[in-house]
Every structure is written in C-alpha cells, then in structure tokens.
Amino acid sequence: MNSLTGTVASFYSYKGGVGRTMAVVNAAMTLAHNGFKVLVVDLDLLAPGVQEYPRFRKAVEQCTHYVPPSERELGQGGILDLVERQLWSMLQNDASQQPFKEALRPAEADQGTWQKWMRNVYADPASGGQVDLLPAGPADHRAVELLARIGWYRFLTEYDGLRLILSMRNEWWSKTYDFTLIDSRTGLSDYLQFCVGILPDVAVVIAGLNEQNVEGLRVALDGIKEVLVSRYADLYVIPVLSLIPPAELDTVRDRLERTDRLLQEVQRREDASGRNRILRLLGEPVRLPYVATLAVAERLIVPTDHDAPIFRSYVRIAEMLARHRFAEIDNLFDEAIYEGAGGGLNFPRAVRALDDARAASLEARYMYARIRCESLDAQRRAYGGEDGRSCSLEYFERAVRLIRERRHLKPGEPWEKADSSIGHWQIELDTLVFYARVLAADAPEQAVRAFTDALEFAAAFEKRDHADMFSDRDWDRYSHELLFTRAFCHLGRLEVQIKAAQKRKVVPTPALQANLQETQELFRRLGISAGMKERLEEAAIAVEELSR
C-alpha cells in the first residue's frame, strides 16, 4: 500500500430491497477489475447479506456455521465473533473466566490479529486487483441476540466498540486497501450516525423512488448532519436512485425531478450552514434501473455481464469513488494544462505539476493518470516551442466566433440563449478559458472580459439537460472539471485585476474583493494543491495592501 490513505465508503439505504448490498459487491468487483485492492465489510450484523453472493459465499463457507465459543478458533465467526469477544472482555477481565478457547480483547489487537477474520474473495490476474471480505458471521450467532439486547450505541460507548472499529479502520483498512466498502444497516438507528456519519470518507446513499424512500432519504441525511461535528473532514455523499422502472415515464420523471430538487436543496442548505463540517454531494445521482431477475437472485454483474442494463450504473459508482480518491492527482493534471496554456507545457509550473502527478499516480497505481502523463508528455515534446502570441490569439478568436455561430448566437447575445442540442460544451469551455489565459499576459482588460465570458458560459451550460449529448458518466466527470475550470477562471480574472490595480495604484473595487472571496470558496470546495494555496494567499495579501 502507498502513502495515499485508502478511501472508506459506507453504503446505506433507508429501506431494504433497493439493491444496496448488490451495489456494494458489484462496485467492489469493478474496482478490483481495475487494479485496486478492495475490502468489503459487512456491518449489517443483524441481517447479513454479502455472504449470500457468488464468490463471496464460497469464501466464507466456514464462517456461516455457528461454532460454540469453547471450540471456536481465532478467525471464525466474522465480525459477530469480534463483537462477542469484545463484550466478554469488558464484562470479564479474567481471561480464564471467558468461554472462548482462546481469549482476546479485540479492541487492543493489531492488524495481524484482525486479519484472521478476513477472507479472500477474488483476485484479478490481469490487473492485480483483489477483493477481500470481513464477513458479518453466522445469522444465528449468539452475538446477534446480545447486540440486539444491549444496543449498538451502548456497544460503541460502554463496551469499547467504538475503539475497536475505528482502530481497524485506521490501522488496517485504510493502510492496506485502496477502498473499503461497508454494507451498513437500513433505517434510522444508531448504526446510521456511526456507520454513515462518522466512520466513512464517502457515503453511498441508495433510495427508491416511492414516497417512503424519498422521505426516508431526507430524514436520513438530516440525521447524519447531527454528528458531522465529530468528523475530521466534510462527508462526501454519492446519491443513488434505485429500482427505476422502464414504464410509466411521466410518473418516473416526476419522482426523479422531485428527488433532484430535494438533493439540491440539501446542498444549498449545507453550503449556507456555516458549519465547519458539512455534507457534499458528489455529482448527479447514479440511476440503477429495475432488473426483474435481480429481484429474485443474488448475482454478480461485474465483470462479466457487460450487456446488462445495470452494468454501467455499478461501474459509475466505482468511478465516482475513484475520482474522489484521486481528486488531488486529477487536479495536478488540470493545473499543468492550465499553466501550459500561457507558456506551453514546458513552462516550469506546468512541468512541476506534471512531475508531481506522475510520481503520485505511480505510487497510487492510478492507471488512467499514468496514461494521461504519457499523453501530456508527448504534447510537451511536440509543442515545446513558443508560438507567436498574436498568431495564437488570432486562432483563439476565430474559434470563439465559430463556437458562437455554431450555437446560433448573434454577436453580443448571452450564452443563456445558446442552442444546447449541439456542440461539445467541455471542449468549447476549454477554448474560452485558454483564450482568456493567453490574453492575461498582454491584454489585461480583454482578459477580464474573456474570463467573465468563460464563467458565464459555464454557468449557462451547468444548468442544461445534457442527456441527449452525454451519458450520466460523462456529465458527472465533467461536473468536477467544471468546478475546476470555474475556480481557475476566477483566479485568472483576480490576478489580472490585481495587476491592473497595482499598475494604476487604485483602491480595489467591491467587485475585485467579491471575486477574491468567491475564488477562495471555489478552491476550498475543490481541495487544490499546496502550490495553489500559496497563490491564493499571495492574492489575498495583494488585495489587502491595495486597500490600505
């Protein structure tokens, strides 16, 4: 495992029967198929389901039959065995008085001991990825009754259960695996706030479209907010809408729109809450179509059933988890491209960002990033020389005119009136941004207008329905790139405004100060590199000095 800490994700649903466990196992298989080490943890202790799926079932055959404590070896019985041992260790300090063949206090154990309860499920020979499982244990385990009587909250707080699980997360899961996927329990219980609000880095929240599910989704998210103050960072949420039928399109569309509005309102309230730790939605909701055969059988779709209608959805959940995990590396690529727009990819800042991205992607075994490194290096070598700036601007200006003409816009008309049924908005936005970046070197006033134009374009097309142009996967990927582009547009405009104010020795306008605040907020949401933080600090100091 590398120095990049593994991502822990909890899969939660308010109601059962919406495909939560199936999403867990298929996302795990997708990630492993792409070369990642994955641990699945079944924390649905009162109704375990992961061990009923092919491959998983075979891996835990010896863990699904109850063994009396006096005959039980370390490593038998899954998490329920760890729970029972932890309860006994707190009730009876004298090991000789405990009923186990070999006494143990799990909360004080180490990775080597905890791994005895882990089972290997799948190893991909081509990619090197793997799936391991920490099973719940037998459904008839005696600890189920004990846990139901004591309660999850008391187990966590009075019996050192919190220490046990957090120690496993920090000392084992996050250090050994790229991804740990937790199958959490349904409903509004103590499980929700701990297993979804505190334990993970990312929560994958799954809901059907009926009234109970939609209302339950809202209540569950409200419940999670209550414990965010105990977190070390914001909680990122991947919303998943499940059991979407192919028929009754009007009803389905109404439900989808209502759920979208609910999620948008949740994010608006979170952004305005002023709390140190908030919920952050990761892109548009993933949609899991209803598949009749999956309603009656536990089945792995990934990696074999590429033609299944739900295959793409499971892959997308995995992609969103990967994008969250590798966001800093992706940002380095975007940083290199942005810096290269002004001085070529041989520009020192661009080279530094590419070198950092290459080192990080190699360490993290991030294959997509490694491929992107090779591609950008090829461009750097092919286009290393500086073109005449006037020639460059001429081409950019021609491109901007073509974009507006193609989208049926007259000169001066706002982007809101543009035809959204044609074109490729991401390429067009990149063109507008690079045009502004080149102008920033010699024509600051034009650059300010160009950066503003790019931001207005982004704002207009962020609101459009792109279903006719891109798949959900594309729009979700571009939504992150859009946030990055907006942040750098604001930064570019801010730096140009500062230079103009310094040259003219004028006091900053309210517009410049507002731009500084918005730029800082965008980069805070983005989570950018240390180098970018230094630039923001320099900009803030410059604005403050101009204000004196």
N, C-alpha and C positions, 0 to 999 in steps of 0.2 A: 504494500500500500504506500502511496506517496504522501507528501506533506499536506496536500489538499484534503481537508476533512470530509468524510463521507456525508451524504445527504440522508436524513431520516425523514420519511414521509408516512403519515398516517392516513389510511383510507377509512372514511366514515360515512354512514348513511343514517338518517333519522328513522327510516322504516327498513325492514328487511325485505328481501325479494326483489331488490333493484339491481342486483349484479355486482355488489361491492367486492365480494371475495373473488369472483371471476375476473374482475378488473385487476385485482392485486396479482393473481398468479400469471395472467397474460402480460401485464406490464413487466413483471419480473422476467419472464421468458424473453420479452422483446429486448430489455436492457442487456441480458446475458448474451443474446444473439449478436449484440453489437459490441461485445468485448468487455462488458463490465462485470464486476463481482457484486452479487446481489444476495442479501439475506432477507428472507420473509419471516416475520414474527407474527404468530397467531395469538393475539391478545384478546380474542373473543372467547374467553375462557369458559363461559357458561354455555356456549353453543358453537364449539369449534367447527370450522368448515373447510379450511385449507387442505387438511389431510385427506379429504374425500376426492381430490382431483388426481387424474392420471399423473404419473411420475412422482407426485407428492405422496400419494397413497403408498406406493411401493417403498419409498424412502423411509416411511415411519411405521412400517408393519409391526415392528417390535415395541413401538411406543403407544399403540392404541389399545392394548390389553392391560387391564389393571393388575398390578403386582403388589402384594401386601408389603408394607414398609420393612418388615423383618427380612424379606427376601430381595428387596429392591437394591440394585446396584446404582452407583452414581451414573447419571446419564439416561436412566429410564424414567418414563412418565412425563416428559416435556416440562413446560413452564409450570403446570399444576404441581409437579413434584417439587420444583423450586419453591413454590408458594407454600406448600405443606411443610417443607423443611424449614422455611423461614419462620412460619408460625410457631412450630415446635421449638426452634432455637430461642425465640423470645419468651416463650412460656416456661421453658425448662432449660436453665443454663447448664445443668449437669448432663453431659453427653450420654452418660451411662443410663440415664433415665428416659432417653428418647427412644422411640420404637424402631429406628432405622438400623439397617445392617451396618451402615457407615454414617456416622453423624456429620453434619455440615451446617454452618451458618452461611447461607448463600450470599448475603449482603457483604460479607467480609472475604469472599472468594476472589479469584482472579480470572483473567481471560482463559488461561489453560484449563481451569476447572469448569467454567461455564460452557466451554466448547464441547464438553462431554455430552451435552443435551442437544447439540446441533447435528443435523443430518444433511448430507449432500443429496441434492435432487437432480441436478443437471449440469453437465459440463459441455460447452460448445468447442469441439475440436478445432474449428476453423478460426474463431475469434479469440479463444482463450477465456471467454466469459464463463460464469458459473452461477448457479442458484443453490443456496443453502437454505435450510428451514430450521427454525426454532419452533417446534410444534407446541400446541396447547397441551396435548396429552389425552388420555382416555376420557371419553364423555362421562363415564361412570366413576371417575376418580373421586376419592373421598374428599379431596380438597375443594371440589365444586360445592359440596354441601357446607363445608366450613367457611368458604369465601362468601357464599350467599348469606350465611348467618351473621358473620362478622361485618360484612360490607366492604366494598373496595376502598372507601375513604379511610376507614379505620385500619385496614391492612397497610395502606400507604403511610399513615401518620403515626399509628401506635405500634406497628409491628415491623418497622424499618423497611416496608415495601418500597417506599419512595427511593431510599438509598440503593436498594437492590437494582431497581430498573434503571435509574439514572447512571449508576456505576456501569452497568452493562452497556448502556448507550455510549457513554464517554470513553470507557476503557476498552471496549470490544467492538461494538457495531461500527462506530464512526472511524475507528482506527484501522479496521480490517476490510471493510466493504465500501465500495463506491456508493451503493444505495442500500438502505434498509427500508423495506416496505412493511408496514404494520397493518394487519387486519384488525381494526378496532370494533367495538361493540356498538349496537344500534341504540337509539333512544336518547333521552335526556337524563343521564345518570352521572355519577362521579367519574365514570370512565371517560365521558365526553371532555370534561375540562382538563383532565390529566393527559389522556391519550391523544387528544387532538389539540388542546390549547397550550400545553406545556412541553410535552415530550418531543414533537417533531419540528423539523425546519419548514416542512411543507405539509399542508392538509389537503387531501384529495376528497372533496365533499360531493357525494353522489346522491341525487334525488330524482324520483319520478316526476311526472307532470300533473298528477292528481292533486286535489286540494290538500290532503293530509301531508303529502311530501313537500309541496311548496311552502306551506305554513310551517312545517317542521324544519325546513331549511332555514327560514328566517329566525325561528326561535333558537335553533342550534347555534347559528352564528352569533346571536346576541349572548348566548351562554358562554361562548368561547371568549368573548371580549372581556368578561369579568376577571379572567386570570392572566390577561396579556401583560399586566404589570409585573408578573413574576418571570417573564421571558427575558432572554439575553438579546433578542433581536425581534424585528417585526415577523409576524406569521404570514407566510405566503399561502394563498388558497387557490387550488385548481378546481373550478366548478365543473361538475359532470352531470348532464341531464340524461336520464336513462329511460329505457322501455318506450322509446319514441316509435309509435306505430306508423305504418306506411299509408294508412287510410285516414279518413276524416280530417282532411288537410286544414280546413278552417279552424276546427277546434284545436288541433295541434299547434297551429300558428299562433292562435290567441294565447295558449298556455306558454309557448316559448317566449312570446313578447312580454307576457306578464313576469315570467321568471327573469328575463333580461332586465326589466325595469327594477325588479327587486334587488338584483345584484348591483346594478348601477347606483341605486340609492344607498345600499350598504357602503359602497366605496366612497361615495360623496360624503356620507356622514363620518366615515373613518378619516378621510383627508382633512375634514374640518374639526375633528375632535380635539386636537391639541395635545393628545396623549403621546408619551414617549414611545410606546409600542402599539402598533395598530395592525389590522388585517389588510393585506394587499392582494387583490385578485390578479392572478397571472393569466391575462388574455381572455379571449372569448370562451364560453363554456364548450367543453367537449360533448358531442352528442353520440349516445350509444343507441343504435336502432334496436327495436324489438326483433328478436330472432326466436321463433317458436321452439326450435329444437333445444335451445339453450335453457329454456324454462323447465325442462324435464330431465336434464342430464348435465353433470359436471364435465366440462370439456375444455381442453386447451386449444385455442385457435392459433396462437403463435407458437412456433414459427412456420407451421406447415400450410394452414388454410388461407392462402393469400387472397382467394376469391370470395371469402366470406364477407358479407356486408359489414360486419362489425370489426373486421381485422384492422382497418385503417384507424378506427377510434382508439383501440388499445395501443397501437403504435404511437398515436398522437399524445396520449397520456405520458408514455415513456419519453417522448421527445420534449414535452414541457418540463418534465423533471430534469432531463439532461440540460436543457437550456438554462434552467435555474442554477444548476450546479456549476455550469461552466460560463456563467454570465461575464465574469471578470475577464476570461480569456477572449470571449467574443468581443468584448469592449475594446481590448487591445488591438484587434484587427480593424475595427471601425476607427479607432484612434489613428492607426497607421494610414488608413485610406484618407481620412480627413486631413491629416498633416501633409500627406503626399499630394493633395490637390493643389496646395500652394507652391511647393518646391520640388515635387517629384518624390517618388518613393525612396530616393537616395538622400532625402532631407534627413538630418540627424535625428529629429524627433520621430520620424516615420521608421527609420532603421531601428531605433531603440525599442519602439513599440512592437515591431515585428520580431526582434530578437527575444523580447520578453515573452511574446505569445508563443514562439517556437519552443522555448525552454519549458514553459508551463504546460503546453499541450503534450510534449513528450513525456513529462513527468506524470501527467494525468491520464495518459493513454487515450487521448481525445483524438480519434482518427480524423474526424471531419476537420478539426483545426489543423492537423498536420498537413492534410491535403491543401487546405487554404493557404498555409505557409508557403508550400511549394509554388502554388499559383501566383501569389503576390511577389515572391522572389523572382519568378520568371518575368513578370511585368517590370520589376525594378531594373533588371538587367537589360531588358529590351528597350525601355524608355527612360534610361538614366539621364540623358542629356536634357538641358532646359530648352524648351521651345520659346520662340519669341512670344512675349506676353500679348502683344497686340493681335497676333495671329490666333492665339488661344482664345482671346476674348471674342474675336470675330466668329469663331466656330461655336462658342457658347451662345452668343446672341442669336445666331442662326437656329440653333437647337431650341432655344426658348421660344422663338417665333413659331417654329414647327409644332411645338407642344400645344401652344395656344390655338393655332389653326386647326390642328387635328381634333381638338376638343371643342371646336365650333365656338370659339370665343373671339369677340372683336377686341381690338386694342383698348386696354383700359378696363374691360369688364372683369368683375371679381371671379375668383375661382369657384365660388358657390354656384355659379351659373354654368359651369363646365359640364359637358356630357360625360357621365361616369360609365357609360356602357362600352367604351372603347379605351384603348391605350393600356399602358403598364405603369401605374402610378408610382411604383417604387423607383424604377429607372428614371422617370421624369423628375421625381423629387431629388434624386441624387444629382441630376444635371443642374437643377436650380441651386442646390447647395454648393456644388463645386464652382459654379459661375460666381456666386457671391464670395466664395473663399478666394478666388483669383482676383476679383475686384478689390478685396480688402487690402492688397499690397500697395496699390497705386491710386485707387479712386474711392476714398472712404465714404463719401456721400452716396455714390452709386451703390457701394457695398451695403450700406444700411438699408437702402430700398430693396436690394436684391435679397438680403437675409429676411426682411419683412415679407417679401413676396413668397419666399420658400415656406415660411411659417404659416402664412395664410393658405397656401396650397395644402400643407399638411393638415391644418385644421379643417379644411373643407372636405378632404377625402377621408379623414378619420371617421367622419360621420356617415359615410356612404355604405350601402349594402354591396359588398364585393362578392356575393355568392355566385354571380354569373361570370366572374373573371378568375377567381382563385378558389382553391379548396379551403376548408377550415384551417388546415395545416399551414398553408401559405399566409393567410391573414394573421394567424396567431404569431408566426415567426416575424412577419413584417411589423406587427404591433410593437415588438421590442425594438426593432430597428427604427421605427418611427419615433419612439421615445428618445432614443439616442440622437437621432437627427435633430429633433426639436431642441434638445439640450445644447448641441453644438452650434446650431443656428443662433440661439440666444447668446451663447458665449462669443461667437464671432461678431455678432452685432454689438455686444457690450464692449469688446476690446476696440473695435473701430470707433465707437462713440467716445471711449476714454481717450484715445489718441487725438481725436478731433478736439475734445475739450481741453486737453493739455496744450495742444498747439495754439489754441485761441485764448487760453488762460481764462476760461469761463467757468462759472459755478455749474455743477451738474444739474440737469433738469429733473423734475419728478419722473419723467419717462425713463431716464437713464437709471435712476435709483430703483424704480419698479422693475426694470429689466434685470438689474443685479439680483434682486430678491427672487424673481422667477427663475433665473438661471441657477441660483443656489438650490432652490427647491427641486428643479428637474434633475440636477446631478445627485441630490440626496436620494431621490427615488430610484435613480439609475444604479447607484452604487459604483462609482467610477474609480479609477486607479489613483494611487498616491500622487502621481505627476499632475493629474488634472486638478486634484485638490489644491496643490500649490498654486496653480494658475488662478483658481478661484480666489484664493487668499490674496494674491497679488492684485487682482482686480478690485477686491473689496477695499484694500489699503489705498489704491489709487483714487477710488471714488471718495473715500473719507478725506484724503489730502486735498482733493479738489474742492471739497465742501467747506474747508476752513477759511 
